[in-house]
């Protein structure tokens, strides 16, 4: 996902914000677009997206001193906060509308599956960081930045076929590292 230099720069930025919360503005600026896009894809309501994105950064600032590096990019922590904020919003909204949990669905199962999903994503981010630079850039541009094959090819100065091949190799490389077979 990030180059080793970007990872080092990100870590230094986070550590500076942990010592001096006024430095958090730099983290906010570098991550706002991706967190906003993450939330927007899930809630599809502009006002709610803005509120939840604001909440994510408020929570991140309030808890920055508790953040610990675990091999995943800082954005993975922000995504986890966002996923929890979205889930909390919909859960609270369902309760307020008088919705009841369906029989057989324990709310703890949902929380547990969300945590497992967040851990899986964090592991995936770590594995993406271990990919060769070209594969990592293509995956990041394709899935995080949501660019088309054509846009990536133009930006990298490569053919669309070369970009597709890099994406294929990256996905196969991740599958092998995750131990996923046949699909």
VEXDREN-2710 file (C-alpha; in Angstrom, 1 decimal):
% VEXDREN-2710
k/r/px/py/pz
1/UNK/0.0/0.0/0.0
2/UNK/2.6/2.5/1.1
3/UNK/6.3/2.5/0.2
4/UNK/8.7/2.0/3.1
5/UNK/9.5/5.8/3.1
6/UNK/5.7/6.6/3.1
7/UNK/5.3/4.2/6.0
8/UNK/8.1/5.8/7.9
9/UNK/6.8/9.3/7.2
10/UNK/3.3/8.2/8.3
11/UNK/4.7/6.7/11.5
12/UNK/6.6/9.8/12.3
13/UNK/3.5/11.9/11.7
14/UNK/1.4/9.7/14.0
15/UNK/4.0/9.7/16.7
16/UNK/4.2/13.5/16.5
17/UNK/0.4/13.7/16.9
18/UNK/0.6/11.4/19.8
19/UNK/3.0/13.8/21.5
20/UNK/1.3/17.0/20.3
21/UNK/-2.4/16.7/19.3
22/UNK/-2.1/19.9/17.3
23/UNK/-0.1/17.9/14.7
24/UNK/-3.2/15.8/14.1
25/UNK/-4.3/18.2/11.3
26/UNK/-1.7/16.7/9.0
27/UNK/-3.1/13.2/9.6
28/UNK/-6.6/14.6/9.0
29/UNK/-5.5/16.2/5.7
30/UNK/-3.8/13.1/4.4
31/UNK/-6.6/10.7/5.2
32/UNK/-9.8/12.8/4.9
33/UNK/-10.6/11.9/1.3
34/UNK/-10.2/8.1/1.7
35/UNK/-12.2/8.0/5.0
36/UNK/-15.0/10.2/3.5
37/UNK/-15.1/7.9/0.4
38/UNK/-15.2/4.8/2.6
39/UNK/-18.2/6.2/4.6
40/UNK/-19.9/7.6/1.5
41/UNK/-19.9/4.2/-0.2
42/UNK/-21.6/2.6/2.7
43/UNK/-24.3/5.2/3.8
44/UNK/-25.1/7.0/0.5
45/UNK/-26.4/10.1/2.3
46/UNK/-24.2/13.2/2.1
47/UNK/-25.2/14.8/5.5
48/UNK/-24.8/11.5/7.3
49/UNK/-21.5/10.8/5.5
50/UNK/-20.2/14.2/6.7
51/UNK/-21.4/13.6/10.3
52/UNK/-19.9/10.1/10.4
53/UNK/-16.6/11.2/8.9
54/UNK/-16.4/14.0/11.4
55/UNK/-17.1/11.5/14.2
56/UNK/-14.3/9.2/12.9
57/UNK/-11.7/11.9/13.1
58/UNK/-13.0/13.2/16.4
59/UNK/-12.6/9.6/17.8
60/UNK/-9.2/9.2/16.2
61/UNK/-8.0/12.5/17.8
62/UNK/-9.4/11.6/21.1
63/UNK/-7.7/8.2/21.1
64/UNK/-4.5/8.9/19.2
65/UNK/-2.4/8.2/22.2
66/UNK/-3.8/4.7/22.4
67/UNK/-2.9/3.9/18.8
68/UNK/-0.3/1.2/18.5
69/UNK/1.5/0.1/15.3
70/UNK/0.7/-3.5/14.4
71/UNK/2.0/-3.8/10.8
72/UNK/-1.0/-2.2/9.1
73/UNK/-1.3/1.4/7.8
74/UNK/-2.7/4.0/10.0
75/UNK/-5.7/4.3/7.6
76/UNK/-6.7/0.7/8.6
77/UNK/-7.3/2.1/12.2
78/UNK/-9.4/4.9/10.7
79/UNK/-11.4/2.5/8.6
80/UNK/-12.1/0.4/11.7
81/UNK/-13.3/3.4/13.6
82/UNK/-15.5/4.3/10.6
83/UNK/-16.9/0.8/10.3
84/UNK/-17.8/0.9/14.0
85/UNK/-19.4/4.3/13.6
86/UNK/-21.5/3.2/10.7
87/UNK/-22.6/0.0/12.4
88/UNK/-23.4/2.0/15.6
89/UNK/-25.4/4.5/13.6
90/UNK/-27.5/1.8/11.9
91/UNK/-27.9/-0.2/15.1
92/UNK/-29.1/2.9/17.0
93/UNK/-31.3/3.9/14.1
94/UNK/-32.9/0.5/14.0
95/UNK/-33.6/0.6/17.8
96/UNK/-35.1/4.1/17.5
97/UNK/-37.5/2.9/14.8
98/UNK/-38.6/0.0/17.0
99/UNK/-36.9/-2.7/14.9
100/UNK/-36.2/-5.8/16.9
101/UNK/-33.4/-8.3/16.4
102/UNK/-34.7/-11.3/14.3
103/UNK/-34.9/-14.6/16.1
104/UNK/-31.6/-16.5/16.0
105/UNK/-29.5/-13.4/15.4
106/UNK/-27.5/-12.5/18.5
107/UNK/-26.2/-8.9/18.3
108/UNK/-22.9/-10.2/19.7
109/UNK/-22.5/-12.3/16.6
110/UNK/-22.6/-9.1/14.5
111/UNK/-20.0/-7.4/16.7
112/UNK/-17.8/-10.5/16.6
113/UNK/-18.0/-10.7/12.8
114/UNK/-17.2/-7.0/12.5
115/UNK/-14.1/-7.4/14.6
116/UNK/-13.0/-10.4/12.6
117/UNK/-13.6/-8.5/9.4
118/UNK/-11.5/-5.5/10.7
119/UNK/-8.7/-7.9/11.7
120/UNK/-8.9/-9.6/8.3
121/UNK/-8.6/-6.2/6.6
122/UNK/-5.7/-5.2/8.8
123/UNK/-3.9/-8.4/7.8
124/UNK/-4.7/-7.8/4.2
125/UNK/-3.3/-4.2/4.4
126/UNK/-0.1/-5.6/5.9
127/UNK/0.2/-8.2/3.1
128/UNK/-0.4/-5.6/0.4
129/UNK/2.5/-3.6/1.9
130/UNK/4.7/-6.6/1.3
131/UNK/3.9/-6.9/-2.5
132/UNK/6.3/-5.7/-5.1
133/UNK/6.0/-1.9/-5.7
134/UNK/4.3/-2.2/-9.1
135/UNK/1.7/-4.6/-7.8
136/UNK/1.1/-2.6/-4.7
137/UNK/0.6/0.6/-6.7
138/UNK/-1.9/-1.0/-9.1
139/UNK/-3.9/-2.5/-6.2
140/UNK/-4.0/0.8/-4.3
141/UNK/-5.0/2.8/-7.4
142/UNK/-7.6/0.2/-8.5
143/UNK/-9.3/-0.6/-5.2
144/UNK/-8.5/2.2/-2.7
145/UNK/-8.5/5.1/-5.2
146/UNK/-11.2/3.3/-7.4
147/UNK/-9.5/4.1/-10.7
148/UNK/-10.2/2.3/-13.9
149/UNK/-7.7/0.1/-15.7
150/UNK/-7.5/2.8/-18.3
151/UNK/-6.8/5.6/-15.8
152/UNK/-4.1/3.5/-14.1
153/UNK/-2.4/2.6/-17.4
154/UNK/-2.3/6.3/-18.4
155/UNK/-0.9/7.4/-15.0
156/UNK/1.7/4.6/-15.0
157/UNK/2.6/4.9/-18.7
158/UNK/1.8/1.3/-19.3
159/UNK/-0.6/-0.6/-21.5
160/UNK/-4.0/-1.7/-20.1
161/UNK/-3.0/-5.3/-20.6
162/UNK/0.2/-4.7/-18.5
163/UNK/-2.0/-3.2/-15.7
164/UNK/-4.4/-6.1/-15.8
165/UNK/-1.5/-8.5/-15.6
166/UNK/0.0/-6.6/-12.6
167/UNK/-3.4/-6.7/-10.9
168/UNK/-3.8/-10.4/-11.6
169/UNK/-0.4/-11.2/-10.2
170/UNK/-1.0/-9.0/-7.1
171/UNK/-4.3/-10.8/-6.4
172/UNK/-2.7/-14.2/-6.9
173/UNK/0.2/-13.2/-4.7
174/UNK/-2.2/-12.2/-2.0
175/UNK/-4.2/-15.4/-2.3
176/UNK/-1.1/-17.4/-2.0
177/UNK/0.0/-15.5/1.1
178/UNK/-3.5/-15.8/2.7
179/UNK/-3.6/-19.5/1.9
180/UNK/-6.7/-19.2/-0.2
181/UNK/-7.1/-21.9/-2.9
182/UNK/-9.3/-22.1/-5.9
183/UNK/-11.2/-18.8/-5.9
END
